Amino acid sequence: MLTLICRHFSAQASFYYALIAVILLVMVPSISLPPSGEHLNHLQERGFMTVHTRTSPTTYYEGSRGPTGFEYELMRRFADYLGVSLNLDASHHLDSVLPAVRERGDLGAAGLPLAPTTPGIHFTRPIIQMQPLLVYRRGLHGIDEPADLIGLEVGTLSGAGTSANLRALQADHPALSWKETNELEVAELLVQIENESLDAAVIFDHQFRLNRLFFPNVERGFFIGDPISMAWAVPSGRGLGFLRAANRFLQDLQESGTLESLTARYFGHDDYLEYVSTRTFLSHLDARLPRYEPLFKQAASETNFDWKLLAALGYQESHWDPDAVSPTGVRGLMMLTRPTAKEMGIDNRRDPAQSIDGGARYLRHLIGRLPDSITGDDRIYMALASYNVGLGHLYDARKITEMRGGDPNSWADVRESLPLLQQRKWHSQTRHGYARGGEPVIYVRNIRRYYEMLEYVERSRRQFFQLEQTPVNDDALLLFDLVPPLN
């Protein structure tokens, strides 16, 4: 399966999976109207803003619920701030964004490194800092410092800003050499490492955090040089009003805490699925899931769920093992208790069809018992938590949330209260008392991540099924330009 995933990535980067299907958005506070300017006035008169970007998990992509991505969120909010609609051109690689902005665009937002001397371009204030990171193929040993890169096949993206850090490194290590390309994306560089066409690559730390889940054979190395500022690009020579508006917008976003919140939501993932568990999941994806996928789909159809959510729940419960038994007697693929199985009309918990059917109907039952005030994804997450810890303890956590001034209808707030059920100070004030409230928090976030992985695999199968039998080749290596050693 991992080989298949890599083939799909090699074919077309733009299909990259819907990484975070369940991002909770933060509203921008009310702010004053932006200053005027020639470019800005023209843009507002025509009613739309053209943004040149690229398809990648850190900038913009089509998720399961529509457009998403860190920079997409920023540009969408900026368009709202200006009172115009958003017109995206996402057909670019890094090298074509700035020429398009100079010639015909309003804004470039594509993970661009701030380069103040670029002709015809003004850059906004920095948005985030991007730290170049060396990653390498697992199994290579002794990759601890820059000198260890000499003689290795190292790749990077030209135009990303990482080349400058490598050139600075080359000044102290003249024998260092690497390859650059403007035709690939980060995921494709990691594919080259997986396929042993490259030994290592220099990307950004936040890019690796987003991609590492799908490339368990790529290892984190060491930082290369200083961080690089990411900024937006606007055309020069058309007045400074639009640039000032962008800078004011970004400043307000920073001062309000919204920028920090968005950065954390997109790039601040906990590494709670470590290397071993990720490899186990990918292995079970091939060896176990095909036997039960039709059952998950049938149960999902009958209970109005996404089948991948039920499959993710089943994996969290039993690793898709119909004979799983817990020390407390919970058993089966969906790990139903005896009372729950009886309530759902299940007489054989070890029968996969019955277990999956019962688990799906029980989850729907839990959703139905939640207050109508809990909506959207919050409703699903709280039902999943109830599947693990029980509905009574969830209600207790909602009560604690209210006592602490939070929103009992928000999973983000309730998950902060659940671990407090382990403290006498709090559980003594609830109806159902003590519970290991930290477990459902981990339980729900694991299911969310398993769901993301399943969604990615389903998309790759659907869109690139014809590539399953296509041998991996080294055509992508022809897209690299060699930067030779200095000596």
LINJOBEL-V243230 format. One line per field, one symbol per residue. burial: 1 if it has 24 or more other ideal C-beta (glycine too) atoms within 12 Angstrom, else 0. A space follows every 50 residues. Layout:
burial=???
This chain:
burial=11011111111011111111111110010000010010110011000011 11111111111111001111111111111011010101110111111101 11001111111111100100111110110111111111010010010011 01111111111111111011001001111111111111111111101111 11111111111111111111111110011111111001001111111111 01100001100110111010001000010011011001100110111011 00101111111111111111110100000111111110011001010011 01111111111111011001000100111111111111111011111111 10000001111111111111110001100101001011111111111111 1111111111100100100001000110110010000
